[in-house]
Amino acid sequence: MSTISQQHISSFSVRDLELKLKQVRLAHPEQSLPSPPSSDSGLSSPKDSQTEESYFLLSLKECLAIYEEPSRSRSESLSLLSDEEVIMLANNGNIATYALEKLFGMDQLERAVRIRRAIISRASSTGTLESSSIPFENYDYSRVLGACCENVVGYIPIPLGVAGPLTVDGKQYPIPMATAEGTLVASTSRGCKALNAGGGVATVLVGDGMTRGPAIDFPSAIQAGKAKAWIDSDDGHKILREAFESTSRFAKLKSLKTAIAGRTLYVRFATTTGDAMGMNMISKGTEKALEAMQKRFPEMVVLALSGNYCTDKKPAAINWIEGRGKSVVAEAVIPGHVVKTVLKTTVKDLCNLNVKKNLMGSAMAGSIGGFNAHAANILTAIFLATGQDPAQNVESSMCMTLMEPTGPDGEDLLVSVTMPCIEVGTVGGGTVLAPQQGVLDMLGVRGAHPQQPGQNAQTLARIIASAVLAGELSLLSALAAGHLIKAHMAHNRSQANTPAASVPVTPGAGFVSRV
């Protein structure tokens, strides 16, 4: 880095230097800028160390010379520049803001995030990001890079609560819930208590298969029909299955469902995906299968690998009917006295409310898979805590809640939830992040199962369905007993956002608030 001569410094008057200093803005000079050279002239006396250091920025030409030096790597060159000098290069178009991590290298990822915050902040109308309360320090960005997010400027902490524990298939699990909704964890815990009192929850895994449904065009409906017939044949199915399964040792093609609209053919590939949620795995396999199909039908044109026949992250009757991901039924019997003492209602009132609200009310609304009270609440909170794709709550939270009296005199409650589309994994995606891995560790389902591929993800789906059962039970009980609003008023009001009373209550003219 070049230096500035004493003679050059002394050519400025104190007033000139002060004006110059005010023109320069810094990101974090105390961390990134070199100390100014010592001087006996008195010009570097401590008026303001931050603005004084800012004067010793290199020019754009000097920065470019350092950055483009061919004998060094980009990361080595950038380490010789201050944050502010890197910002200058980015604003001049010499550095792409989205590529900062790649340029800085793996040992300077946090610096890349810090500089991006400054660039974005200064280009925005509010200019708040650079000094905002959005945290960015002390985070393992190496797990994010190329996997979870781009143009990173920090991370968003969400409160993590634990409901339960809940007994699921004879084993107790804490129920991790990342949420900002008051009463949700407390309510789910009440449901867990009632379920445990009856011996816990029993689950059945009805199905396991992720889907991908490409859209394929043909010159005519006749040719599309021939392709459909070939796929539905034993020969066509075998060729597609072999091509599909060649891409992964975990991907096992379970079924192919075809449909035609005009000259467009839709094919719904369904496959097991081990402990991964599986979208990348099945997309890769589908692409390979379509390549094999094109050898038989060279005139076909693959319009999209996803033709919305999957269906991903959108409500769809096909998911509700056929399932997607893990299809789970969770069931429990709750003794009548527990319904009265813990849930503060009766079996008769609960069953009546469930029919009128969850079944009839949802039917009146024309709901697809929405025959429940708030399954999405519990499922999404667990999704966020365990690193799942939160957008997949759309189909994953489709749920039918059923209640009926049971026992010799109908005094006990039989309750179940049927959830055909729980799309979860314990490897890949957000499960690579350290906090989310910690939550999966707590549940004992982190990573791939060593002996039975897919079992960890299936166990997670069973836990989610059981937790949804607890949440449904508690909310419906609160509605039946008329306790819902009271609970939310007590637990779901943000005191920080409730203004304190003024003193005096009605300030007169000229009163200045000190709050």
C-alpha positions as CSV (number, residue, x, y, z in Angstrom):
1,M,0.0,0.0,0.0
2,S,1.3,3.4,-0.9
3,T,2.1,6.0,1.8
4,I,1.3,9.7,1.9
5,S,4.3,12.0,2.4
6,Q,4.6,14.4,5.3
7,Q,5.0,17.2,2.8
8,H,1.7,16.3,1.1
9,I,-0.1,16.3,4.4
10,S,1.3,19.6,5.6
11,S,0.1,21.3,2.3
12,F,-3.4,21.2,3.7
13,S,-4.7,23.7,6.2
14,V,-6.5,22.4,9.3
15,R,-9.8,23.7,7.8
16,D,-9.1,21.9,4.5
17,L,-8.5,18.7,6.3
18,E,-11.7,19.0,8.4
19,L,-13.7,19.5,5.2
20,K,-12.1,16.6,3.5
21,L,-12.7,14.3,6.5
22,K,-16.5,15.1,6.5
23,Q,-16.8,13.9,2.9
24,V,-15.8,10.3,3.7
25,R,-18.0,7.7,5.2
26,L,-16.7,4.5,6.8
27,A,-18.1,1.0,7.3
28,H,-15.9,-0.1,10.3
29,P,-12.7,1.8,10.1
30,E,-11.4,0.6,13.5
31,Q,-11.4,-2.9,12.1
32,S,-10.3,-2.3,8.5
33,L,-8.4,0.9,7.9
34,P,-4.6,1.3,8.5
35,S,-3.5,3.8,11.1
36,P,-2.5,7.2,9.7
37,P,1.3,7.9,9.5
38,S,2.7,9.8,12.5
39,S,3.2,13.5,12.1
40,D,4.8,16.3,14.1
41,S,2.8,19.0,12.3
42,G,-0.1,18.6,14.7
43,L,-2.6,17.8,11.9
44,S,-3.2,14.3,13.3
45,S,-4.0,15.4,16.8
46,P,-7.0,13.5,18.1
47,K,-10.0,15.6,17.0
48,D,-11.9,12.5,15.9
49,S,-9.9,9.3,15.3
50,Q,-12.6,7.7,13.1
51,T,-12.9,10.6,10.6
52,E,-9.2,11.2,10.8
53,E,-8.4,7.6,9.7
54,S,-10.9,8.0,6.8
55,Y,-8.7,10.6,5.2
56,F,-6.0,7.9,4.4
57,L,-8.2,6.0,1.9
58,L,-6.5,5.1,-1.3
59,S,-7.8,6.6,-4.6
60,L,-9.9,4.5,-6.9
61,K,-6.9,4.2,-9.2
62,E,-4.7,2.9,-6.5
63,C,-7.3,0.5,-5.3
64,L,-7.7,-0.9,-8.8
65,A,-4.0,-1.3,-9.2
66,I,-3.9,-3.4,-6.0
67,Y,-7.0,-5.4,-6.8
68,E,-5.9,-6.2,-10.4
69,E,-2.3,-7.1,-9.5
70,P,-1.8,-10.4,-11.5
71,S,0.8,-11.9,-9.1
72,R,-1.8,-12.2,-6.3
73,S,-5.1,-13.9,-5.9
74,R,-8.2,-11.8,-5.6
75,S,-8.6,-12.7,-1.9
76,E,-5.0,-11.6,-1.2
77,S,-5.4,-8.3,-3.0
78,L,-8.7,-7.6,-1.1
79,S,-7.0,-8.3,2.2
80,L,-4.7,-5.3,1.5
81,L,-7.7,-3.0,1.1
82,S,-9.9,-1.5,3.8
83,D,-13.7,-2.1,3.9
84,E,-14.3,1.3,2.6
85,E,-11.9,0.8,-0.3
86,V,-13.6,-2.4,-1.3
87,I,-16.9,-0.6,-1.1
88,M,-15.5,2.0,-3.5
89,L,-14.6,-0.7,-6.0
90,A,-18.0,-2.3,-5.7
91,N,-19.8,1.0,-6.2
92,N,-17.6,1.6,-9.3
93,G,-18.7,-1.7,-10.8
94,N,-15.3,-3.4,-10.4
95,I,-16.6,-6.0,-7.9
96,A,-20.0,-7.7,-8.1
97,T,-21.7,-7.5,-4.7
98,Y,-23.2,-10.9,-5.0
99,A,-19.7,-12.4,-5.5
100,L,-18.0,-11.0,-2.4
101,E,-17.8,-14.4,-0.6
102,K,-16.1,-16.0,-3.6
103,L,-13.7,-13.1,-3.9
104,F,-12.8,-12.9,-0.2
105,G,-12.4,-16.6,0.3
106,M,-13.7,-18.9,3.1
107,D,-11.7,-17.3,5.9
108,Q,-13.3,-13.8,5.4
109,L,-17.0,-14.6,4.9
110,E,-18.1,-12.4,7.7
111,R,-16.2,-9.5,6.3
112,A,-18.0,-10.1,2.9
113,V,-21.4,-9.9,4.7
114,R,-20.3,-6.7,6.6
115,I,-19.3,-5.0,3.4
116,R,-22.4,-6.0,1.5
117,R,-24.5,-4.6,4.3
118,A,-22.8,-1.2,3.9
119,I,-23.2,-1.2,0.1
120,I,-26.9,-2.1,0.2
121,S,-27.5,0.3,3.1
122,R,-26.0,3.3,1.3
123,A,-27.9,2.6,-1.9
124,S,-31.2,2.3,-0.1
125,S,-33.6,5.2,0.6
126,T,-33.5,4.5,4.4
127,G,-29.8,3.8,4.8
128,T,-30.5,1.8,8.0
129,L,-29.1,-1.7,7.3
130,E,-25.5,-0.8,8.0
131,S,-26.1,0.1,11.6
132,S,-29.3,-1.9,12.1
133,S,-30.1,-4.4,14.8
134,I,-30.1,-7.2,12.3
135,P,-27.3,-9.5,13.5
136,F,-24.5,-10.7,11.3
137,E,-21.5,-11.5,13.5
138,N,-20.5,-14.9,14.9
139,Y,-22.4,-17.0,12.4
140,D,-21.1,-19.9,10.4
141,Y,-21.6,-18.6,6.8
142,S,-19.6,-21.5,5.4
143,R,-22.7,-23.7,5.8
144,V,-24.9,-21.1,4.0
145,L,-22.6,-20.5,1.0
146,G,-23.8,-22.3,-2.1
147,A,-26.5,-24.1,-0.1
148,C,-29.1,-22.0,1.7
149,C,-29.0,-18.3,0.7
150,E,-27.4,-15.7,-1.5
151,N,-26.6,-12.0,-1.1
152,V,-26.4,-12.6,2.7
153,V,-26.6,-9.6,5.0
154,G,-27.1,-11.4,8.3
155,Y,-29.5,-13.8,9.9
156,I,-32.9,-13.5,11.7
157,P,-33.2,-15.2,15.1
158,I,-36.6,-16.6,15.9
159,P,-37.6,-17.5,19.5
160,L,-37.3,-21.3,20.0
161,G,-39.6,-22.9,22.5
162,V,-40.2,-26.5,23.5
163,A,-43.6,-28.1,24.1
164,G,-44.2,-31.4,25.7
165,P,-42.5,-33.8,26.1
166,L,-44.9,-35.9,24.1
167,T,-45.0,-39.7,24.0
168,V,-45.0,-40.9,20.4
169,D,-45.1,-44.6,19.7
170,G,-43.9,-45.3,23.2
171,K,-41.0,-42.8,23.2
172,Q,-40.9,-39.3,24.7
173,Y,-39.9,-36.4,22.5
174,P,-39.5,-32.6,23.2
175,I,-41.4,-30.7,20.6
176,P,-39.2,-27.8,19.3
177,M,-41.2,-24.8,17.9
178,A,-39.6,-21.7,16.4
179,T,-42.4,-19.1,16.5
180,A,-43.2,-15.5,17.4
181,E,-46.8,-16.3,18.3
182,G,-47.6,-16.2,21.9
183,T,-49.7,-19.0,23.4
184,L,-48.7,-21.5,20.7
185,V,-46.1,-23.4,22.6
186,A,-48.1,-23.2,25.8
187,S,-51.2,-24.5,24.1
188,T,-49.4,-27.3,22.4
189,S,-47.9,-28.3,25.7
190,R,-51.4,-28.6,27.2
191,G,-52.4,-30.9,24.4
192,C,-49.3,-33.0,25.0
193,K,-50.3,-33.3,28.7
194,A,-53.7,-34.6,27.8
195,L,-52.4,-37.0,25.2
196,N,-49.7,-38.4,27.6
197,A,-52.4,-39.0,30.2
198,G,-54.1,-41.4,27.8
199,G,-50.9,-43.2,27.0
200,G,-49.5,-41.0,24.2
201,V,-49.9,-41.0,20.5
202,A,-49.7,-44.0,18.1
203,T,-48.7,-43.3,14.5
204,V,-49.0,-45.1,11.1
205,L,-46.8,-44.2,8.1
206,V,-49.3,-44.7,5.3
207,G,-46.9,-43.7,2.4
208,D,-43.5,-42.2,1.6
209,G,-42.8,-40.7,-1.8
210,M,-41.7,-37.3,-3.1
211,T,-43.0,-36.3,-6.5
212,R,-42.0,-34.3,-9.6
213,G,-44.4,-33.7,-12.5
214,P,-42.9,-32.4,-15.7
215,A,-44.8,-30.9,-18.6
216,I,-44.0,-32.3,-22.0
217,D,-45.2,-31.0,-25.4
218,F,-45.8,-33.1,-28.5
219,P,-46.7,-32.0,-32.0
220,S,-50.2,-33.4,-31.6
221,A,-52.6,-35.0,-29.0
222,I,-52.2,-38.3,-30.9
223,Q,-48.5,-38.4,-30.3
224,A,-49.0,-37.3,-26.7
225,G,-51.4,-40.2,-26.3
226,K,-48.9,-42.7,-27.8
227,A,-46.2,-41.5,-25.3
228,K,-48.7,-41.9,-22.4
229,A,-49.5,-45.4,-23.5
230,W,-45.8,-46.2,-23.7
231,I,-45.1,-44.8,-20.2
232,D,-48.1,-46.8,-18.8
233,S,-46.7,-50.0,-20.4
234,D,-44.4,-52.5,-18.6
235,D,-41.7,-51.8,-21.1
236,G,-41.9,-48.0,-20.9
237,H,-42.1,-48.1,-17.1
238,K,-39.0,-50.3,-16.9
239,I,-36.9,-48.1,-19.1
240,L,-37.8,-44.9,-17.2
241,R,-37.3,-46.6,-13.8
242,E,-33.8,-47.8,-14.7
243,A,-32.8,-44.4,-16.0
244,F,-34.3,-42.7,-13.0
245,E,-32.7,-45.0,-10.4
246,S,-29.2,-44.7,-12.0
247,T,-28.9,-41.2,-10.6
248,S,-29.0,-42.1,-6.9
249,R,-28.7,-45.2,-4.6
250,F,-31.6,-43.8,-2.5
251,A,-34.0,-42.9,-5.3
252,K,-36.4,-45.8,-5.9
253,L,-39.2,-45.1,-8.4
254,K,-42.5,-46.1,-6.9
255,S,-45.0,-45.0,-9.5
256,L,-45.7,-43.0,-12.7
257,K,-49.0,-41.2,-13.1
258,T,-49.8,-39.6,-16.5
259,A,-52.4,-37.1,-17.7
260,I,-53.0,-35.3,-21.0
261,A,-54.3,-31.8,-21.7
262,G,-54.4,-31.2,-25.4
263,R,-51.0,-32.1,-26.8
264,T,-49.3,-31.6,-23.5
265,L,-48.4,-34.7,-21.4
266,Y,-47.9,-34.5,-17.6
267,V,-46.0,-37.3,-15.8
268,R,-46.0,-37.5,-12.0
269,F,-42.8,-39.3,-10.9
270,A,-43.1,-40.6,-7.2
271,T,-40.0,-41.9,-5.5
272,T,-38.5,-42.7,-2.1
273,T,-35.6,-40.3,-1.2
274,G,-34.0,-41.8,1.9
275,D,-33.6,-39.2,4.7
276,A,-33.5,-36.3,2.3
277,M,-36.7,-34.2,1.7
278,G,-35.8,-35.1,-1.9
279,M,-36.6,-32.3,-4.3
280,N,-33.1,-32.2,-5.8
281,M,-32.8,-35.9,-5.9
282,I,-36.0,-36.5,-7.7
283,S,-35.4,-33.6,-10.1
284,K,-32.1,-35.2,-11.1
285,G,-33.7,-38.6,-11.6
286,T,-36.6,-37.1,-13.6
287,E,-34.3,-35.3,-15.9
288,K,-32.4,-38.6,-16.6
289,A,-35.6,-40.5,-17.2
290,L,-36.8,-37.8,-19.7
291,E,-33.5,-38.1,-21.6
292,A,-34.2,-41.9,-22.0
293,M,-37.8,-41.1,-23.1
294,Q,-36.6,-38.7,-25.7
295,K,-34.7,-41.4,-27.5
296,R,-38.1,-43.1,-28.1
297,F,-40.0,-39.9,-28.8
298,P,-37.5,-37.4,-30.4
299,E,-40.3,-35.0,-31.3
300,M,-41.1,-34.3,-27.6
301,V,-40.2,-31.0,-26.0
302,V,-39.8,-30.8,-22.2
303,L,-41.4,-27.5,-21.3
304,A,-40.6,-27.6,-17.6
305,L,-39.2,-30.1,-15.2
306,S,-41.9,-29.0,-12.9
307,G,-45.2,-28.6,-14.7
308,N,-47.2,-28.1,-11.5
309,Y,-48.4,-31.7,-11.6
310,C,-46.2,-32.5,-8.6
311,T,-47.5,-30.3,-6.8
312,D,-45.0,-28.3,-4.9
313,K,-45.7,-25.3,-2.5
314,K,-49.3,-24.9,-3.9
315,P,-52.6,-26.3,-2.7
316,A,-53.6,-29.2,-4.9
317,A,-56.2,-32.0,-4.7
318,I,-53.7,-34.5,-6.2
319,N,-51.5,-34.2,-3.1
320,W,-54.5,-34.5,-0.8
321,I,-55.7,-37.6,-2.6
322,E,-52.4,-39.4,-3.4
323,G,-50.0,-38.0,-0.8
324,R,-46.6,-36.3,-1.2
325,G,-43.6,-36.8,1.1
326,K,-44.6,-38.7,4.2
327,S,-48.2,-39.6,4.7
328,V,-48.9,-40.1,8.4
329,V,-52.0,-40.8,10.6
330,A,-51.6,-40.0,14.3
331,E,-54.2,-41.3,16.8
332,A,-54.8,-41.2,20.6
333,V,-57.5,-42.0,23.2
334,I,-58.0,-39.5,26.0
335,P,-59.9,-40.6,29.1
336,G,-63.1,-38.6,29.7
337,H,-61.9,-37.3,33.1
338,V,-58.7,-35.9,31.4
339,V,-60.9,-34.1,28.9
340,K,-62.7,-32.5,31.8
341,T,-59.8,-31.7,34.1
342,V,-57.0,-30.8,31.7
343,L,-58.9,-29.6,28.6
344,K,-61.8,-28.1,30.6
345,T,-64.5,-29.3,28.3
346,T,-66.5,-32.4,27.5
347,V,-66.2,-35.2,24.9
348,K,-69.6,-34.3,23.5
349,D,-68.8,-30.6,23.0
350,L,-65.4,-31.4,21.4
351,C,-66.9,-33.8,18.9
352,N,-69.7,-31.5,18.0
353,L,-67.4,-28.5,17.5
354,N,-65.0,-30.6,15.4
355,V,-67.8,-31.7,13.0
356,K,-69.3,-28.2,12.7
357,K,-66.0,-26.3,12.4
358,N,-63.3,-28.6,10.9
359,L,-65.5,-30.7,8.7
360,M,-68.7,-28.8,7.8
361,G,-67.2,-25.3,8.0
362,S,-64.3,-26.3,5.8
363,A,-66.6,-28.0,3.3
364,M,-68.7,-24.8,3.2
365,A,-65.5,-22.9,2.3
366,G,-64.5,-25.3,-0.4
367,S,-61.3,-26.2,1.4
368,I,-58.7,-28.7,0.0
369,G,-57.1,-30.4,2.9
370,G,-58.0,-27.7,5.3
371,F,-60.2,-29.8,7.6
372,N,-58.4,-28.8,10.7
373,A,-58.2,-25.9,13.2
374,H,-54.6,-24.8,12.9
375,A,-52.3,-27.6,11.8
376,A,-50.1,-25.1,9.9
377,N,-49.2,-23.3,13.1
378,I,-47.6,-26.3,14.7
379,L,-46.1,-27.8,11.6
380,T,-44.5,-24.5,10.4
381,A,-43.0,-23.8,13.9
382,I,-41.3,-27.3,13.8
383,F,-40.3,-26.8,10.2
384,L,-38.4,-23.6,11.1
385,A,-36.8,-25.2,14.1
386,T,-35.5,-28.2,12.2
387,G,-34.4,-26.6,8.9
388,Q,-37.2,-27.6,6.6
389,D,-38.4,-25.6,3.7
390,P,-41.1,-23.3,5.3
391,A,-42.9,-22.7,1.9
392,Q,-43.8,-26.4,1.8
393,N,-46.2,-25.8,4.7
394,V,-48.8,-25.2,2.0
395,E,-49.2,-28.8,1.2
396,S,-47.5,-30.3,4.3
397,S,-50.1,-28.8,6.7
398,M,-53.1,-30.3,4.8
399,C,-54.8,-32.2,7.6
400,M,-58.1,-33.8,8.6
401,T,-58.8,-33.8,12.3
402,L,-61.4,-36.4,13.5
403,M,-63.0,-36.8,16.9
404,E,-65.5,-39.4,18.2
405,P,-66.6,-40.7,21.5
406,T,-65.2,-44.1,22.5
407,G,-65.2,-46.5,25.4
408,P,-68.0,-48.6,27.0
409,D,-70.3,-45.6,27.5
410,G,-68.7,-43.2,25.0
411,E,-67.1,-41.3,27.9
412,D,-63.6,-41.2,26.3
413,L,-62.3,-39.3,23.3
414,L,-60.8,-40.9,20.2
415,V,-58.9,-38.3,18.2
416,S,-56.8,-38.5,15.1
417,V,-55.1,-36.4,12.5
418,T,-54.5,-37.6,8.9
419,M,-51.7,-35.7,7.1
420,P,-50.9,-37.1,3.6
421,C,-48.1,-34.6,2.6
422,I,-45.5,-34.0,5.4
423,E,-42.5,-33.0,3.3
424,V,-39.4,-33.3,5.6
425,G,-35.8,-34.4,5.6
426,T,-33.0,-34.7,8.0
427,V,-30.2,-34.2,5.5
428,G,-29.7,-31.4,3.0
429,G,-31.3,-27.9,2.8
430,G,-31.6,-26.0,6.0
431,T,-30.7,-29.1,8.1
432,V,-27.0,-28.3,7.3
433,L,-27.1,-25.2,9.6
434,A,-25.7,-25.7,13.0
435,P,-28.7,-24.5,15.2
436,Q,-31.1,-26.6,13.2
437,Q,-28.8,-29.6,13.5
438,G,-28.8,-29.0,17.2
439,V,-32.6,-29.3,17.2
440,L,-32.4,-32.5,15.2
441,D,-29.9,-33.8,17.6
442,M,-32.3,-33.1,20.4
443,L,-34.9,-35.3,18.7
444,G,-32.3,-38.0,17.8
445,V,-33.0,-37.8,14.1
446,R,-30.1,-35.8,12.7
447,G,-28.6,-36.8,9.4
448,A,-29.1,-40.1,7.5
449,H,-30.1,-43.2,9.5
450,P,-27.1,-45.6,9.5
451,Q,-29.0,-48.8,9.1
452,Q,-32.4,-47.9,7.6
453,P,-32.3,-45.1,5.1
454,G,-35.3,-42.9,5.5
455,Q,-36.1,-43.8,9.0
456,N,-34.9,-40.5,10.6
457,A,-37.1,-38.4,8.2
458,Q,-40.0,-40.7,8.8
459,T,-39.6,-40.4,12.5
460,L,-39.6,-36.6,12.2
461,A,-42.8,-36.7,10.2
462,R,-44.4,-38.9,12.9
463,I,-43.3,-36.4,15.6
464,I,-44.8,-33.5,13.6
465,A,-48.2,-35.2,13.1
466,S,-48.3,-36.1,16.8
467,A,-47.5,-32.5,17.7
468,V,-50.2,-31.3,15.3
469,L,-52.6,-33.6,17.2
470,A,-51.7,-31.9,20.4
471,G,-52.2,-28.5,19.0
472,E,-55.5,-29.4,17.5
473,L,-56.8,-30.9,20.7
474,S,-55.8,-27.9,22.8
475,L,-57.2,-25.2,20.5
476,L,-60.5,-26.9,19.9
477,S,-60.8,-27.4,23.7
478,A,-60.2,-23.7,24.2
479,L,-62.8,-22.8,21.6
480,A,-65.3,-25.2,23.1
481,A,-64.7,-23.8,26.6
482,G,-64.6,-20.2,25.5
483,H,-61.0,-19.7,26.7
484,L,-59.3,-18.7,23.5
485,I,-59.5,-14.9,23.8
486,K,-58.6,-15.0,27.5
487,A,-55.5,-17.0,26.8
488,H,-54.4,-14.7,24.0
489,M,-55.0,-11.6,26.0
490,A,-52.8,-13.0,28.8
491,H,-50.0,-14.4,26.6
492,N,-50.0,-13.0,23.1
493,R,-49.9,-9.2,23.8
494,S,-46.6,-7.5,23.3
495,Q,-46.1,-5.3,26.3
496,A,-43.2,-3.6,24.6
497,N,-45.6,-2.3,21.9
498,T,-48.2,-1.1,24.4
499,P,-47.6,2.6,25.1
500,A,-47.3,3.7,28.7
501,A,-49.7,6.2,30.0
502,S,-48.5,9.8,29.7
503,V,-47.7,12.0,32.7
504,P,-49.7,14.1,32.9
505,V,-52.5,12.0,31.2
506,T,-53.4,14.9,28.9
507,P,-50.3,17.0,28.4
508,G,-50.9,20.7,28.0
509,A,-49.5,22.9,25.3
510,G,-45.7,23.1,25.5
511,F,-45.4,19.7,27.3
512,V,-42.3,17.9,26.0
513,S,-42.3,14.1,26.4
514,R,-39.1,12.6,27.7
515,V,-40.0,9.0,26.8
